[in-house]
């Protein structure tokens, strides 16, 4: 996992909704949530409505957020930019949904699954990398977003989230043939 305190990596990706480039430098100076998600993953689908609600509420409190899809369209064309744009527009997302076509951004973040969350403080330092909550598609635990919400609340209050952070669990990022990073294997 990416070590706490790591600086927000620099990157440029295409926003699937607008088609415009998005540069990570636009995220400086405010707490920032970077979410690795995909359209088809059952783990993402399971939490998506609560996730979008949590993020939208947090945007109003000063958080910046972006979602990144790093799945290969060679193996999962249903996760391509056209479907990404449709999903974000259908659900009225108020945060960019970026496509990581080369999968290099996922590698820099050491993202392994969808969903995978990385929360950076005002100084651009990683303060939280972990799960949304303890709910899973096959469990009776209701979706609450409690783990991520607690981390967001701490960072927005200029505090450090608990260091007891549980890794995200979900669908593996769908790497292009021969592109899986060493940390994944």
C-alpha positions as CSV (number, residue, x, y, z in Angstrom):
1,X,0.0,0.0,0.0
2,X,1.1,3.5,-0.7
3,X,2.7,4.8,2.6
4,X,0.8,7.5,4.6
5,X,2.4,10.9,4.1
6,X,3.1,10.2,0.4
7,X,2.5,13.3,-1.7
8,X,-0.3,13.4,-4.2
9,X,1.2,12.0,-7.4
10,X,1.2,14.2,-10.5
11,X,-0.8,13.1,-13.5
12,X,-2.9,14.2,-16.4
13,X,-5.9,12.1,-17.5
14,X,-8.9,12.6,-19.7
15,X,-12.3,13.4,-18.2
16,X,-14.7,10.9,-19.7
17,X,-17.6,13.3,-19.5
18,X,-16.1,16.4,-21.0
19,X,-13.3,14.9,-23.0
20,X,-11.0,17.5,-21.6
21,X,-7.6,16.8,-19.9
22,X,-7.6,17.0,-16.1
23,X,-4.3,17.8,-14.4
24,X,-3.7,16.8,-10.8
25,X,-2.2,20.2,-10.1
26,X,-5.8,21.5,-10.1
27,X,-6.2,19.6,-6.8
28,X,-3.6,21.5,-4.7
29,X,-4.5,23.3,-1.5
30,X,-7.6,21.4,-0.4
31,X,-8.3,18.0,1.0
32,X,-8.7,15.6,-1.9
33,X,-10.3,12.2,-2.4
34,X,-9.0,10.0,-5.2
35,X,-11.3,7.0,-5.9
36,X,-10.4,4.1,-8.2
37,X,-13.8,2.7,-9.3
38,X,-15.3,1.0,-12.4
39,X,-18.7,0.7,-14.0
40,X,-19.2,-3.0,-13.7
41,X,-17.6,-4.1,-10.4
42,X,-20.2,-5.6,-8.0
43,X,-18.4,-4.0,-5.0
44,X,-18.6,-0.6,-6.5
45,X,-22.2,-1.1,-7.6
46,X,-23.0,-2.2,-4.0
47,X,-21.7,1.1,-2.4
48,X,-22.2,3.5,-5.3
49,X,-25.3,5.4,-4.2
50,X,-24.0,5.9,-0.7
51,X,-20.6,6.8,-2.0
52,X,-21.9,9.5,-4.4
53,X,-24.1,10.9,-1.6
54,X,-21.1,11.0,0.8
55,X,-18.8,12.6,-1.7
56,X,-21.4,15.2,-2.8
57,X,-22.0,16.2,0.8
58,X,-18.3,16.4,1.4
59,X,-17.8,18.6,-1.6
60,X,-20.1,21.1,0.0
61,X,-17.8,21.0,3.1
62,X,-14.6,21.8,1.1
63,X,-13.4,18.4,-0.2
64,X,-12.2,17.9,-3.7
65,X,-12.9,14.5,-5.3
66,X,-12.1,12.6,-8.5
67,X,-12.9,9.1,-9.6
68,X,-10.5,7.2,-11.8
69,X,-11.2,4.1,-13.9
70,X,-8.0,2.2,-14.8
71,X,-9.6,-1.0,-16.1
72,X,-8.4,-2.2,-19.5
73,X,-10.9,-1.7,-22.3
74,X,-9.3,-4.6,-24.1
75,X,-10.6,-7.0,-21.5
76,X,-13.6,-4.9,-20.2
77,X,-15.0,-2.7,-22.9
78,X,-18.0,-2.0,-20.7
79,X,-15.7,0.2,-18.6
80,X,-14.7,2.4,-21.4
81,X,-15.0,6.2,-21.6
82,X,-18.4,6.2,-23.3
83,X,-20.0,4.0,-20.6
84,X,-18.2,6.0,-17.9
85,X,-19.6,9.3,-19.2
86,X,-23.1,7.8,-19.4
87,X,-22.9,6.6,-15.8
88,X,-21.6,9.9,-14.4
89,X,-24.2,11.9,-16.3
90,X,-27.1,9.5,-15.4
91,X,-26.2,9.8,-11.7
92,X,-25.4,13.6,-11.8
93,X,-21.9,13.2,-10.4
94,X,-20.4,16.5,-9.4
95,X,-16.8,15.2,-9.6
96,X,-14.7,14.3,-12.6
97,X,-14.6,10.6,-13.8
98,X,-11.2,10.2,-15.4
99,X,-10.0,7.4,-17.6
100,X,-6.5,5.9,-17.0
101,X,-6.0,4.3,-20.5
102,X,-2.4,3.4,-19.9
103,X,-3.0,2.2,-16.3
104,X,0.1,4.2,-15.2
105,X,-1.8,6.3,-12.7
106,X,-3.1,3.2,-11.0
107,X,0.5,1.9,-10.8
108,X,1.7,5.2,-9.3
109,X,-1.0,5.0,-6.6
110,X,-0.4,1.3,-6.1
111,X,-4.2,0.8,-6.6
112,X,-5.1,-2.8,-6.6
113,X,-8.9,-2.9,-6.7
114,X,-12.2,-1.2,-7.3
115,X,-13.2,0.5,-5.1
116,X,-9.9,1.8,-3.7
117,X,-9.7,5.1,-1.9
118,X,-6.9,7.6,-1.3
119,X,-7.5,10.7,0.8
120,X,-5.0,13.5,0.9
121,X,-4.9,16.4,3.4
122,X,-4.6,20.1,2.6
123,X,-0.8,19.8,2.1
124,X,-1.3,17.1,-0.5
125,X,-0.1,14.3,1.8
126,X,-1.8,10.9,2.0
127,X,-3.8,10.6,5.2
128,X,-6.0,7.6,4.5
129,X,-6.0,4.7,2.1
130,X,-8.5,2.1,2.8
131,X,-12.0,0.7,2.7
132,X,-15.3,2.5,2.3
133,X,-16.8,0.4,5.2
134,X,-17.2,-3.2,6.3
135,X,-20.2,-3.9,4.0
136,X,-19.7,-6.4,1.1
137,X,-22.1,-7.4,-1.6
138,X,-22.6,-10.8,0.0
139,X,-22.8,-9.6,3.7
140,X,-25.8,-8.5,5.7
141,X,-23.8,-5.4,7.0
142,X,-25.5,-2.3,5.6
143,X,-23.6,0.2,3.4
144,X,-22.7,3.2,5.5
145,X,-19.4,4.6,4.3
146,X,-18.3,4.8,7.9
147,X,-14.6,4.2,7.5
148,X,-14.2,6.8,4.6
149,X,-16.6,9.3,6.2
150,X,-14.6,9.2,9.5
151,X,-11.4,9.9,7.5
152,X,-12.9,12.7,5.5
153,X,-14.3,14.3,8.7
154,X,-10.9,14.1,10.3
155,X,-9.1,15.6,7.3
156,X,-11.7,18.4,6.8
157,X,-11.1,19.2,10.5
158,X,-7.3,19.4,9.9
159,X,-6.8,16.2,12.0
160,X,-5.1,12.9,11.1
161,X,-7.4,10.0,10.6
162,X,-6.9,6.9,12.7
163,X,-3.9,4.9,11.6
164,X,-6.0,1.7,12.0
165,X,-6.9,1.6,8.3
166,X,-8.3,-1.5,6.6
167,X,-7.4,-2.1,3.0
168,X,-10.1,-1.8,0.3
169,X,-11.6,-5.0,-0.9
170,X,-13.2,-5.3,-4.3
171,X,-12.6,-6.4,-7.9
172,X,-9.1,-6.5,-9.1
173,X,-8.2,-3.8,-11.5
174,X,-8.5,-5.3,-14.9
175,X,-4.9,-5.0,-16.2
176,X,-4.2,-5.1,-19.9
177,X,-2.4,-8.3,-20.9
178,X,1.2,-8.1,-19.7
179,X,0.6,-4.8,-17.9
180,X,0.0,-6.0,-14.3
181,X,2.4,-4.3,-11.9
182,X,4.8,-6.3,-9.7
183,X,3.0,-5.2,-6.5
184,X,-0.1,-6.9,-7.8
185,X,1.3,-10.3,-8.3
